[in-house]
Amino acid sequence: MPEVTQSEEGQKQKLRIVLHTANRVLGTSRDYQWSVQSIHTKSLVPILHLLVALARHYRAPVRLPENVVVNVLVVQV
């Protein structure tokens, strides 16, 4: 299935299209905390920022406080 198994660049290109659309829907006046690279590398904070922005925009039936704050604690042993 070529749409599932594709090169890293192909994945990034599709992600670029999805994020471009998401940014357009969310409004260009926002200061975005995510990028193709940060989402593709599975960086937790940008992914959470994107999900919270989408949930707020579409008024998803989830309980989010008005001022959601994401604190990430990275522990290294």
Biopython code that builds the backbone (N, CA, C, O; Angstrom):
import numpy as np
from Bio.PDB.StructureBuilder import StructureBuilder

atoms = [
    (1, "MET", "N", (0.842, -1.177, 0.000)),
    (1, "MET", "CA", (0.000, 0.000, 0.000)),
    (1, "MET", "C", (0.890, 1.243, 0.000)),
    (1, "MET", "O", (1.431, 1.610, 1.043)),
    (2, "PRO", "N", (1.045, 1.879, -1.124)),
    (2, "PRO", "CA", (1.959, 3.012, -1.224)),
    (2, "PRO", "C", (1.559, 4.198, -0.355)),
    (2, "PRO", "O", (2.431, 4.956, 0.072)),
    (3, "GLU", "N", (0.260, 4.384, -0.076)),
    (3, "GLU", "CA", (-0.130, 5.526, 0.747)),
    (3, "GLU", "C", (0.255, 5.350, 2.212)),
    (3, "GLU", "O", (0.289, 6.325, 2.962)),
    (4, "VAL", "N", (0.542, 4.130, 2.623)),
    (4, "VAL", "CA", (0.943, 3.869, 4.006)),
    (4, "VAL", "C", (2.461, 3.786, 4.107)),
    (4, "VAL", "O", (3.066, 4.407, 4.981)),
    (5, "THR", "N", (3.066, 3.028, 3.223)),
    (5, "THR", "CA", (4.513, 2.848, 3.251)),
    (5, "THR", "C", (5.150, 3.777, 2.246)),
    (5, "THR", "O", (5.266, 3.446, 1.067)),
    (6, "GLN", "N", (5.559, 4.933, 2.708)),
    (6, "GLN", "CA", (6.226, 5.864, 1.821)),
    (6, "GLN", "C", (7.445, 6.443, 2.516)),
    (6, "GLN", "O", (7.648, 6.251, 3.715)),
    (7, "SER", "N", (8.234, 7.140, 1.759)),
    (7, "SER", "CA", (9.474, 7.684, 2.288)),
    (7, "SER", "C", (9.201, 8.748, 3.352)),
    (7, "SER", "O", (8.089, 9.262, 3.481)),
    (8, "GLU", "N", (10.236, 9.053, 4.093)),
    (8, "GLU", "CA", (10.124, 10.093, 5.119)),
    (8, "GLU", "C", (9.735, 11.421, 4.484)),
    (8, "GLU", "O", (8.928, 12.164, 5.043)),
    (9, "GLU", "N", (10.297, 11.720, 3.333)),
    (9, "GLU", "CA", (9.967, 12.979, 2.656)),
    (9, "GLU", "C", (8.506, 12.991, 2.209)),
    (9, "GLU", "O", (7.846, 14.028, 2.278)),
    (10, "GLY", "N", (8.001, 11.851, 1.755)),
    (10, "GLY", "CA", (6.589, 11.756, 1.384)),
    (10, "GLY", "C", (5.685, 11.969, 2.580)),
    (10, "GLY", "O", (4.653, 12.631, 2.466)),
    (11, "GLN", "N", (6.058, 11.417, 3.727)),
    (11, "GLN", "CA", (5.285, 11.610, 4.952)),
    (11, "GLN", "C", (5.278, 13.079, 5.352)),
    (11, "GLN", "O", (4.243, 13.624, 5.734)),
    (12, "LYS", "N", (6.446, 13.715, 5.260)),
    (12, "LYS", "CA", (6.543, 15.128, 5.626)),
    (12, "LYS", "C", (5.726, 15.997, 4.679)),
    (12, "LYS", "O", (5.119, 16.979, 5.108)),
    (13, "GLN", "N", (5.705, 15.648, 3.405)),
    (13, "GLN", "CA", (4.930, 16.423, 2.436)),
    (13, "GLN", "C", (3.435, 16.348, 2.765)),
    (13, "GLN", "O", (2.740, 17.364, 2.736)),
    (14, "LYS", "N", (2.945, 15.148, 3.076)),
    (14, "LYS", "CA", (1.534, 15.007, 3.456)),
    (14, "LYS", "C", (1.250, 15.762, 4.753)),
    (14, "LYS", "O", (0.219, 16.423, 4.875)),
    (15, "LEU", "N", (2.158, 15.665, 5.714)),
    (15, "LEU", "CA", (1.994, 16.376, 6.981)),
    (15, "LEU", "C", (1.990, 17.880, 6.745)),
    (15, "LEU", "O", (1.220, 18.601, 7.380)),
    (16, "ARG", "N", (2.831, 18.361, 5.849)),
    (16, "ARG", "CA", (2.891, 19.785, 5.510)),
    (16, "ARG", "C", (1.526, 20.265, 4.997)),
    (16, "ARG", "O", (1.062, 21.344, 5.367)),
    (17, "ILE", "N", (0.893, 19.458, 4.146)),
    (17, "ILE", "CA", (-0.426, 19.805, 3.607)),
    (17, "ILE", "C", (-1.462, 19.842, 4.724)),
    (17, "ILE", "O", (-2.271, 20.768, 4.792)),
    (18, "VAL", "N", (-1.441, 18.840, 5.599)),
    (18, "VAL", "CA", (-2.395, 18.776, 6.712)),
    (18, "VAL", "C", (-2.211, 19.967, 7.649)),
    (18, "VAL", "O", (-3.191, 20.596, 8.048)),
    (19, "LEU", "N", (-0.963, 20.286, 8.005)),
    (19, "LEU", "CA", (-0.716, 21.397, 8.918)),
    (19, "LEU", "C", (-1.053, 22.736, 8.270)),
    (19, "LEU", "O", (-1.543, 23.641, 8.946)),
    (20, "HIS", "N", (-0.801, 22.871, 6.984)),
    (20, "HIS", "CA", (-1.154, 24.102, 6.272)),
    (20, "HIS", "C", (-2.670, 24.323, 6.350)),
    (20, "HIS", "O", (-3.131, 25.436, 6.604)),
    (21, "THR", "N", (-3.426, 23.261, 6.132)),
    (21, "THR", "CA", (-4.883, 23.350, 6.211)),
    (21, "THR", "C", (-5.327, 23.660, 7.635)),
    (21, "THR", "O", (-6.201, 24.502, 7.842)),
    (22, "ALA", "N", (-4.737, 22.990, 8.614)),
    (22, "ALA", "CA", (-5.077, 23.240, 10.016)),
    (22, "ALA", "C", (-4.772, 24.685, 10.392)),
    (22, "ALA", "O", (-5.578, 25.332, 11.060)),
    (23, "ASN", "N", (-3.624, 25.193, 9.972)),
    (23, "ASN", "CA", (-3.260, 26.581, 10.281)),
    (23, "ASN", "C", (-4.241, 27.558, 9.637)),
    (23, "ASN", "O", (-4.612, 28.562, 10.245)),
    (24, "ARG", "N", (-4.658, 27.265, 8.415)),
    (24, "ARG", "CA", (-5.613, 28.131, 7.726)),
    (24, "ARG", "C", (-6.964, 28.122, 8.454)),
    (24, "ARG", "O", (-7.581, 29.171, 8.637)),
    (25, "VAL", "N", (-7.413, 26.945, 8.861)),
    (25, "VAL", "CA", (-8.698, 26.820, 9.559)),
    (25, "VAL", "C", (-8.644, 27.508, 10.920)),
    (25, "VAL", "O", (-9.609, 28.151, 11.333)),
    (26, "LEU", "N", (-7.531, 27.374, 11.608)),
    (26, "LEU", "CA", (-7.399, 27.958, 12.945)),
    (26, "LEU", "C", (-7.202, 29.467, 12.893)),
    (26, "LEU", "O", (-7.414, 30.148, 13.896)),
    (27, "GLY", "N", (-6.804, 29.997, 11.752)),
    (27, "GLY", "CA", (-6.592, 31.437, 11.610)),
    (27, "GLY", "C", (-5.127, 31.786, 11.601)),
    (27, "GLY", "O", (-4.350, 31.264, 12.400)),
    (28, "THR", "N", (-4.752, 32.654, 10.714)),
    (28, "THR", "CA", (-3.332, 32.993, 10.549)),
    (28, "THR", "C", (-2.828, 33.971, 11.591)),
    (28, "THR", "O", (-1.627, 34.233, 11.640)),
    (29, "SER", "N", (-3.700, 34.522, 12.430)),
    (29, "SER", "CA", (-3.249, 35.500, 13.414)),
    (29, "SER", "C", (-2.629, 34.846, 14.647)),
    (29, "SER", "O", (-2.070, 35.532, 15.503)),
    (30, "ARG", "N", (-2.728, 33.530, 14.733)),
    (30, "ARG", "CA", (-2.187, 32.840, 15.913)),
    (30, "ARG", "C", (-0.678, 32.636, 15.786)),
    (30, "ARG", "O", (-0.133, 32.561, 14.685)),
    (31, "ASP", "N", (-0.030, 32.549, 16.928)),
    (31, "ASP", "CA", (1.397, 32.238, 16.973)),
    (31, "ASP", "C", (1.516, 30.732, 17.181)),
    (31, "ASP", "O", (1.373, 30.248, 18.303)),
    (32, "TYR", "N", (1.773, 29.999, 16.120)),
    (32, "TYR", "CA", (1.750, 28.547, 16.183)),
    (32, "TYR", "C", (2.964, 27.993, 16.900)),
    (32, "TYR", "O", (4.077, 28.500, 16.759)),
    (33, "GLN", "N", (2.729, 26.946, 17.669)),
    (33, "GLN", "CA", (3.769, 26.295, 18.456)),
    (33, "GLN", "C", (4.220, 24.991, 17.814)),
    (33, "GLN", "O", (4.962, 24.227, 18.431)),
    (34, "TRP", "N", (3.788, 24.723, 16.593)),
    (34, "TRP", "CA", (4.100, 23.442, 15.964)),
    (34, "TRP", "C", (4.630, 23.661, 14.560)),
    (34, "TRP", "O", (4.386, 24.694, 13.937)),
    (35, "SER", "N", (5.360, 22.671, 14.079)),
    (35, "SER", "CA", (5.905, 22.701, 12.723)),
    (35, "SER", "C", (5.893, 21.274, 12.189)),
    (35, "SER", "O", (5.662, 20.320, 12.932)),
    (36, "VAL", "N", (6.142, 21.146, 10.904)),
    (36, "VAL", "CA", (6.197, 19.826, 10.286)),
    (36, "VAL", "C", (7.270, 18.982, 10.977)),
    (36, "VAL", "O", (7.040, 17.820, 11.314)),
    (37, "GLN", "N", (8.429, 19.575, 11.180)),
    (37, "GLN", "CA", (9.539, 18.834, 11.780)),
    (37, "GLN", "C", (9.216, 18.392, 13.207)),
    (37, "GLN", "O", (9.490, 17.251, 13.580)),
    (38, "SER", "N", (8.632, 19.296, 14.011)),
    (38, "SER", "CA", (8.365, 18.935, 15.413)),
    (38, "SER", "C", (7.275, 17.866, 15.526)),
    (38, "SER", "O", (7.347, 16.996, 16.394)),
    (39, "ILE", "N", (6.271, 17.930, 14.653)),
    (39, "ILE", "CA", (5.225, 16.911, 14.686)),
    (39, "ILE", "C", (5.772, 15.585, 14.158)),
    (39, "ILE", "O", (5.492, 14.526, 14.719)),
    (40, "HIS", "N", (6.548, 15.649, 13.086)),
    (40, "HIS", "CA", (7.076, 14.416, 12.483)),
    (40, "HIS", "C", (8.045, 13.697, 13.417)),
    (40, "HIS", "O", (8.112, 12.468, 13.415)),
    (41, "THR", "N", (8.789, 14.451, 14.208)),
    (41, "THR", "CA", (9.727, 13.831, 15.154)),
    (41, "THR", "C", (9.046, 13.442, 16.463)),
    (41, "THR", "O", (9.705, 13.024, 17.416)),
    (42, "LYS", "N", (7.722, 13.583, 16.501)),
    (42, "LYS", "CA", (6.893, 13.158, 17.638)),
    (42, "LYS", "C", (7.212, 13.918, 18.922)),
    (42, "LYS", "O", (7.211, 13.351, 20.014)),
    (43, "SER", "N", (7.483, 15.209, 18.768)),
    (43, "SER", "CA", (7.735, 16.054, 19.927)),
    (43, "SER", "C", (6.411, 16.294, 20.653)),
    (43, "SER", "O", (5.456, 16.799, 20.062)),
    (44, "LEU", "N", (6.360, 15.939, 21.903)),
    (44, "LEU", "CA", (5.113, 15.922, 22.666)),
    (44, "LEU", "C", (4.462, 17.295, 22.807)),
    (44, "LEU", "O", (3.254, 17.420, 22.603)),
    (45, "VAL", "N", (5.222, 18.313, 23.145)),
    (45, "VAL", "CA", (4.644, 19.631, 23.406)),
    (45, "VAL", "C", (3.970, 20.229, 22.167)),
    (45, "VAL", "O", (2.827, 20.671, 22.274)),
    (46, "PRO", "N", (4.617, 20.265, 21.000)),
    (46, "PRO", "CA", (3.921, 20.794, 19.815)),
    (46, "PRO", "C", (2.669, 19.996, 19.444)),
    (46, "PRO", "O", (1.672, 20.574, 19.010)),
    (47, "ILE", "N", (2.717, 18.684, 19.612)),
    (47, "ILE", "CA", (1.545, 17.859, 19.316)),
    (47, "ILE", "C", (0.395, 18.228, 20.256)),
    (47, "ILE", "O", (-0.749, 18.344, 19.815)),
    (48, "LEU", "N", (0.687, 18.411, 21.538)),
    (48, "LEU", "CA", (-0.341, 18.802, 22.497)),
    (48, "LEU", "C", (-0.899, 20.189, 22.182)),
    (48, "LEU", "O", (-2.106, 20.410, 22.282)),
    (49, "HIS", "N", (-0.026, 21.122, 21.803)),
    (49, "HIS", "CA", (-0.491, 22.464, 21.428)),
    (49, "HIS", "C", (-1.461, 22.389, 20.253)),
    (49, "HIS", "O", (-2.505, 23.040, 20.259)),
    (50, "LEU", "N", (-1.112, 21.596, 19.252)),
    (50, "LEU", "CA", (-1.968, 21.436, 18.076)),
    (50, "LEU", "C", (-3.312, 20.807, 18.457)),
    (50, "LEU", "O", (-4.365, 21.279, 18.027)),
    (51, "LEU", "N", (-3.275, 19.750, 19.259)),
    (51, "LEU", "CA", (-4.507, 19.077, 19.658)),
    (51, "LEU", "C", (-5.424, 19.987, 20.477)),
    (51, "LEU", "O", (-6.639, 19.982, 20.277)),
    (52, "VAL", "N", (-4.858, 20.757, 21.386)),
    (52, "VAL", "CA", (-5.661, 21.670, 22.195)),
    (52, "VAL", "C", (-6.263, 22.760, 21.310)),
    (52, "VAL", "O", (-7.431, 23.109, 21.475)),
    (53, "ALA", "N", (-5.479, 23.305, 20.369)),
    (53, "ALA", "CA", (-5.991, 24.330, 19.459)),
    (53, "ALA", "C", (-7.139, 23.787, 18.614)),
    (53, "ALA", "O", (-8.143, 24.473, 18.419)),
    (54, "LEU", "N", (-7.000, 22.569, 18.115)),
    (54, "LEU", "CA", (-8.065, 21.967, 17.313)),
    (54, "LEU", "C", (-9.305, 21.679, 18.170)),
    (54, "LEU", "O", (-10.433, 21.906, 17.733)),
    (55, "ALA", "N", (-9.088, 21.183, 19.379)),
    (55, "ALA", "CA", (-10.221, 20.890, 20.273)),
    (55, "ALA", "C", (-10.992, 22.156, 20.602)),
    (55, "ALA", "O", (-12.223, 22.143, 20.624)),
    (56, "ARG", "N", (-10.286, 23.246, 20.856)),
    (56, "ARG", "CA", (-10.957, 24.509, 21.163)),
    (56, "ARG", "C", (-11.689, 25.050, 19.940)),
    (56, "ARG", "O", (-12.828, 25.506, 20.038)),
    (57, "HIS", "N", (-11.031, 24.997, 18.800)),
    (57, "HIS", "CA", (-11.632, 25.534, 17.581)),
    (57, "HIS", "C", (-12.928, 24.814, 17.230)),
    (57, "HIS", "O", (-13.930, 25.451, 16.904)),
    (58, "TYR", "N", (-12.906, 23.502, 17.299)),
    (58, "TYR", "CA", (-14.082, 22.719, 16.930)),
    (58, "TYR", "C", (-15.022, 22.457, 18.107)),
    (58, "TYR", "O", (-16.000, 21.720, 17.985)),
    (59, "ARG", "N", (-14.707, 23.073, 19.244)),
    (59, "ARG", "CA", (-15.524, 22.907, 20.454)),
    (59, "ARG", "C", (-15.793, 21.436, 20.739)),
    (59, "ARG", "O", (-16.934, 21.010, 20.920)),
    (60, "ALA", "N", (-14.719, 20.687, 20.772)),
    (60, "ALA", "CA", (-14.810, 19.247, 21.020)),
    (60, "ALA", "C", (-15.426, 19.006, 22.396)),
    (60, "ALA", "O", (-15.193, 19.777, 23.328)),
    (61, "PRO", "N", (-16.203, 17.948, 22.522)),
    (61, "PRO", "CA", (-16.858, 17.668, 23.813)),
    (61, "PRO", "C", (-15.887, 17.071, 24.837)),
    (61, "PRO", "O", (-16.105, 15.977, 25.358)),
    (62, "VAL", "N", (-14.835, 17.800, 25.106)),
    (62, "VAL", "CA", (-13.875, 17.397, 26.142)),
    (62, "VAL", "C", (-13.778, 18.544, 27.132)),
    (62, "VAL", "O", (-13.962, 19.709, 26.780)),
    (63, "ARG", "N", (-13.490, 18.198, 28.356)),
    (63, "ARG", "CA", (-13.392, 19.219, 29.397)),
    (63, "ARG", "C", (-11.983, 19.800, 29.405)),
    (63, "ARG", "O", (-11.026, 19.132, 29.797)),
    (64, "LEU", "N", (-11.868, 21.042, 28.970)),
    (64, "LEU", "CA", (-10.599, 21.757, 29.018)),
    (64, "LEU", "C", (-10.800, 23.037, 29.822)),
    (64, "LEU", "O", (-11.743, 23.782, 29.558)),
    (65, "PRO", "N", (-9.939, 23.304, 30.791)),
    (65, "PRO", "CA", (-10.034, 24.591, 31.491)),
    (65, "PRO", "C", (-9.787, 25.733, 30.501)),
    (65, "PRO", "O", (-9.210, 25.525, 29.433)),
    (66, "GLU", "N", (-10.226, 26.932, 30.863)),
    (66, "GLU", "CA", (-10.078, 28.087, 29.981)),
    (66, "GLU", "C", (-8.621, 28.332, 29.584)),
    (66, "GLU", "O", (-8.325, 28.553, 28.410)),
    (67, "ASN", "N", (-7.735, 28.293, 30.541)),
    (67, "ASN", "CA", (-6.316, 28.564, 30.277)),
    (67, "ASN", "C", (-5.512, 27.293, 30.479)),
    (67, "ASN", "O", (-4.860, 27.111, 31.507)),
    (68, "VAL", "N", (-5.568, 26.422, 29.490)),
    (68, "VAL", "CA", (-4.842, 25.156, 29.572)),
    (68, "VAL", "C", (-3.346, 25.444, 29.519)),
    (68, "VAL", "O", (-2.879, 26.197, 28.664)),
    (69, "VAL", "N", (-2.612, 24.848, 30.424)),
    (69, "VAL", "CA", (-1.171, 24.997, 30.455)),
    (69, "VAL", "C", (-0.567, 23.597, 30.410)),
    (69, "VAL", "O", (-0.994, 22.699, 31.136)),
    (70, "VAL", "N", (0.419, 23.428, 29.558)),
    (70, "VAL", "CA", (1.098, 22.139, 29.455)),
    (70, "VAL", "C", (2.501, 22.301, 30.015)),
    (70, "VAL", "O", (3.320, 23.051, 29.484)),
    (71, "ASN", "N", (2.757, 21.591, 31.084)),
    (71, "ASN", "CA", (4.102, 21.571, 31.653)),
    (71, "ASN", "C", (4.706, 20.210, 31.384)),
    (71, "ASN", "O", (4.097, 19.183, 31.683)),
    (72, "VAL", "N", (5.892, 20.201, 30.826)),
    (72, "VAL", "CA", (6.566, 18.942, 30.518)),
    (72, "VAL", "C", (7.787, 18.834, 31.399)),
    (72, "VAL", "O", (8.617, 19.741, 31.452)),
    (73, "LEU", "N", (7.884, 17.734, 32.077)),
    (73, "LEU", "CA", (9.032, 17.473, 32.939)),
    (73, "LEU", "C", (9.792, 16.304, 32.331)),
    (73, "LEU", "O", (9.263, 15.199, 32.216)),
    (74, "VAL", "N", (11.030, 16.556, 31.944)),
    (74, "VAL", "CA", (11.852, 15.531, 31.339)),
    (74, "VAL", "C", (12.830, 15.053, 32.410)),
    (74, "VAL", "O", (13.636, 15.825, 32.929)),
    (75, "VAL", "N", (12.742, 13.784, 32.723)),
    (75, "VAL", "CA", (13.605, 13.194, 33.747)),
    (75, "VAL", "C", (14.602, 12.268, 33.063)),
    (75, "VAL", "O", (14.216, 11.355, 32.333)),
    (76, "GLN", "N", (15.865, 12.507, 33.301)),
    (76, "GLN", "CA", (16.912, 11.651, 32.761)),
    (76, "GLN", "C", (17.606, 10.945, 33.889)),
    (76, "GLN", "O", (17.924, 11.541, 34.918)),
    (77, "VAL", "N", (17.839, 9.669, 33.687)),
    (77, "VAL", "CA", (18.511, 8.890, 34.716)),
    (77, "VAL", "C", (19.989, 8.806, 34.400)),
    (77, "VAL", "O", (20.746, 8.188, 35.148)),
]
sb = StructureBuilder()
sb.init_structure("model")
sb.init_model(0)
sb.init_chain("A")
sb.init_seg("    ")
for serial, (resi, resn, name, xyz) in enumerate(atoms, 1):
    if name == "N":
        sb.init_residue(resn, " ", resi, " ")
    sb.init_atom(name, np.array(xyz, "f"), 0.0, 1.0, " ", f" {name:<3s}", serial, name[0])
structure = sb.get_structure()
